[in-house]
Amino acid sequence: MNTLMTIILAGAMLLAFGAGGAAARENLQKATFAGGCFWCMEKPFEQIEGVEAVISGYTGGDVTNPTYEQVSSGATGHLESVEIHFDPDKVSYDQLLEVFWRQVNPTDEGGQFVDRGEQYGTAIFYHSEEQRLAAERSRKALDESGRYDKPVITPIREAGEFYPAEDYHQDYYKRNPFRYKIYRSNSGRDKYLEKVWDKDAAPPENKTSGKYSKPGDGVLKKRLTPLQYKVTQKEGTEPPFKNEYWDNKKPGIYVDIVSGEPLFSSAEKYNSGTGWPSYYKPLEAENIVEVQDKSLFMTRTEVRSKYGDSHLGHVFDDGPPPTGLRYCINSAALRFIPVTDLKKEGYGEYLKHFGVSEE
């Protein structure tokens, strides 16, 4: 990086952080995304509360301090990218991933919209193991959502050296609003995104399950209570002994509040004394995804739903026989369907689980 660029970026960071900047910078994390033309990737992230700075630049290649001319020729292996400095106490990495997916065509192998070539491809560059797992989980959920006719091919790569682009590329949408508007409109990006995301409407049915899928975020915010949204979408935890199902003894099944996929049954539910619904095994093991969780200064196994990608809770190895497992689940992530309503609700196949004929 040349001296002038270093001074410019340092000044921009100081302006962004304002008073108490030193303390704020210590808490910041980085996220790096490639989504085609970096002019179009700055604005969506800069508008998010908790994002302190968005820098356009180049990463993923094998040339030191590449210029725009070198990168745009496709000779260096770099991708046009944005490096995001964010406060994890105000905005989560999962939220940034969602914003990223909503700016790109993740099925395009040849570039993005009007810009063609490897240098304009999509990619997620992770800065930690947690980011890698979150990115893989997010990509998998998007690929299985049925939103696209082609597979999601966006690669997930370890972050390497990031080189800020030339000064005239930074905040291009602010410095050249008219030119930016014309370019963005003619690039085909906005028309494509509007068609694919349809103003937060629910995506088509999941092609893998044929039945269960995750609606768009706008739909979820309207459908779920604040607690349900916090638990399932933000990895929250509800209070013990003050939740809907911890002491529920009625026969029936528990499905994902987001997707409706079957998860657990009252037949495998037991009182663990923790104050949360606990099960020694799932009703449908294939609908349960286990992910390593290193939050709260410990290593645990998070439990998520396959099609809804909802945070459900955690699984521990202190449960009763025959499995020795304890699936400790948030009530807010579940919807209970009593045996008497299974057929009416479209879950008649599970009547036999309770010794009841489906007829």
C-alpha angles and dihedrals in degrees: 000000000000122000095251092053091048091054093046094050093044090054092048091052092050091051091049095051098041121178115009088022095153093060092043093051092053090060097046125108131196131238122184125197135173114207108156119269107028091212087072095046099055101065100053092053097040089059093060119101108240095033107114101181140002118199125192115220152119131282142156098053138104104237122093117236096353120197126229090252091054095047095044090053089060092234100119104050091236124135125217102251146164125232111209123201108201142171108237090203089065105031129019127224088240089059090052090051090054091051090049095053090051092059101051148049100240092187096062113104096181104057134286125302112302092356111083131191139062091282089066097047126118125257142155114222110200124210098193142018089257091056091048093053092045091050093049092047091049094047092048092051092049092048092051094044094085091231093126133049090216131051120271104251103175106137123229110218136175111260116252135172113336118204117198113232123242117293095255090062094056114100090352092165090059098042096044105024096161096048090044092052092050093047094047093047094049094043093073093232098118095046091051095047093047090052095047099043099032095201095305096311117157114275121244118280115292107269094209098052095028087212117039127064143150117254122223120279093254090056092047093052089055096041102043130064115243090258094049090050093047093049099043100035104028101035092249128165126223123219116274118249089011100081134095105255109026091104099026110134100173118120115252144086134283119225133187109276088218106043105013094233114151113255115159142007134218087234089071097036120110140171106262094174091237097107095243130094107272131193131182092215140002125259090226110023092187090063092059121087119192120207131180110250119197098174124123091034094288140089116244137157113251119209119217134171117254102226102023093042086215122161103241105171135269139298123228134186096233098088132118128271142311093039102016088219132125117202101198105197136182114241088217089067093055142070117202120220115191120222091251091061101041097099093042091050093049098258098105092132088072095060089089088060085070096040093258124132116239091223 
